[in-house]
Each structure stands twice: as C-alpha cells, then as structure tokens.
C-alpha cells in the first residue's frame, strides 16, 4: 500500500508500507478528521457574529443551554 504525504512547500512523497501499517495510518487520519469536524461544529467564533443578526440569536440559544 502506498501512503501519500503532502508537505507545506508543495512536495508530495509516496511511501510504500505494509497493509497493516497503512490501515493504521488511514484510521488515524479519519479519526483526526472527525475530531476536527466536531471541533468546528462546537466552537463558535465571536468574530463571525453579526451584532443584530442570526449569529447573536444562535449564540444566545447556545449560552442558555449551558
């Protein structure tokens, strides 16, 4: 199995690994992605709030829930 690594400078490297190691790496990447999605869902940026708009109403509802 080949695993791709993309670096910030734009280079991409492929590494040949065994199927067992590849499965662990893929599962780890899926778990990390799921955690990032949960974090984005539960974190609300105060910078994104429109003072009189929908964002304030949503934030008030969230704050009331505790």
N, C-alpha and C positions, 0 to 999 in steps of 0.2 A: 504494500500500500504506500502511496506517495502522499506526504503531507506538505502543504504549501505554507511558507512563511513570507509575509509581505512586510517589508520594513518601511520606516518613515521616509527614507531617502528614495523610495520608489523601486528598489530592487526586490525581486521575488526569488526565493530559493525553494527548491523542492528536495525533500529528504525522503529516502526510502526507509520505511520502518516495517516491523512485523505487524501482522493483522491485530494482534492483541494490544500492542502499544498504540497503534492507530486508533483502535476503538476507544481506548482510554483518553487519548487526546481529543477525539471528536466529542465524547461525552463531556469532557471538561469544558470545551468551547461552548457546547449547548447550555450547560449549567451557568456559565458566565454570562451568556447572552440573556438567559431567563432572569438572572439576578439584575442585570442592567435594566431590563424591561420593567420589573417590579419596582426598582428604584425610581425610574422615570414616572411611573404611574402614581406613586405615593408622595413624591416630592413636588412641591408647587413653588414656582419662582415668584417672589414678590415683584420682581421687575416686569413680569408679564401681566400684572393686574391693571386693568383699565379702571380708574377710580370709581366711576359711576356705572360701569358696565357689568357684564356677566361674570367676570372674574371675581369681583367683590362678593357677589351673591354666592358663588361657589365656595369661596374662602370662608364666608360666614357660616355656611352649612357644614363645612368640614370642621370648623372650630367648635361648633355646638356639639358635634358628635364626640369630641374629645380625642 
